[in-house]
């Protein structure tokens, strides 16, 4: 019952991949699309609709997706670096104007530099 999603593929919100679906590298599965059981989606394809229909993905769209994903990876790295505990490097969160480390429990005021 395994499904496979290759590298650099984007699966939209609410999309469904049924059993043994195989999504190729660089594919885009549109939000809400349903990939049929056992479907083999060729690399660089766009799947839309219910049931999913395979369309070609334009070079412009593929480039936009590549740039967008790189941007979000950079943002996540920046966020993780900014929200790391200064003692242990663990993840932190803000609670009632306190920065709290989820790993070691260290706390400091939000107003502290």
N, C-alpha and C positions, 0 to 999 in steps of 0.2 A: 504493500500500500504506500510505498514511498513516492514522494514527489521530489523533483530536483529543480532548483533554481540556480542557474549559472551566475558567474561573476558579472557584476555591473548591470544586473537586471533590476528593474524597478517594478514592484507590485503595488498597485494603487490601493487606497483604503476600500475595504469592503469587497475586494476581489476574492474569488474562490478558485482554488486549484484542486480539482478532483484527483482521485487516486491515480498514481502512475503518470501524472502530468510531468512533462520535461520541458522546462523553459530555457531556451538558449541564451548565450552570452549577449548582453546589451539589449535585451528585450524590454518592452514596456507593456505591462498588463494594466489596462485602464481601470480606474476606480469602478467597482461594481461589476466588472467583467467576470464571466465564468469560463474557466478553461476546462474543457471536457476531459473525462476519464481517458487516460492513455494518450492524450494529445502530445505531439512532438512539435514544439514551436521553434522554428529556425532562428538562428542568431540574428539580431538586429531587426526583429519584427515588432509590430504593434498589435495587441489583441484588444478588441473592443466588443462590447455587447454580451447578450445572453441568448443563445450560447455564444462563446467568444469567436469572433471572426478575425482571421489573421490578415493584417495589412502591412505594407512596407513602411518602414520608419524613415522619414527623410533625413538627409545628412544634417540639415539645419536643426531639426528636432533632436537628433542624436547628440549634436554638439552642445545644444542648450542643456540637455540632461547631464552630460559629462561635466560641464562648467558648474551647474547647480549643485550636483552632488559633491564636487570638490569644495565648493563654498560652504556647504553644510558640514563637511568633515572639518574644515578649518574652524568654523564657529564652535563646533563641539569641543575641539582641542583647546580653544581659547577659554571656553566656559569651564572646562575641567581644570585648567591651570589656575584660573581665578578662584575656583571654589574648592581648592585643596587645603587640607589642614596644614598649618605652618609647623606643627610638631611631627606628625606621622605621615603626612601626604594623603591621608584618607579623604573620602568625600565629606563635604559639609553642607549644611542647610541653614537658612535663616529662620529663627523662631523667636518671636516677641523681642525684636531688636537685639538678639543674641545670635552669634555665629556658633553653631554646634557641630563638632566632628562626630560623624556616625560611627567612626572606627574606634577612637580612643576616648571620646567623651569630652575633650577639651572644649571650653567655651570662652568667648570674649564678646564684649559689646560691639555692636555694629559701628558705633562712633569711634572706636579705637582705630588708629592708623595701621 
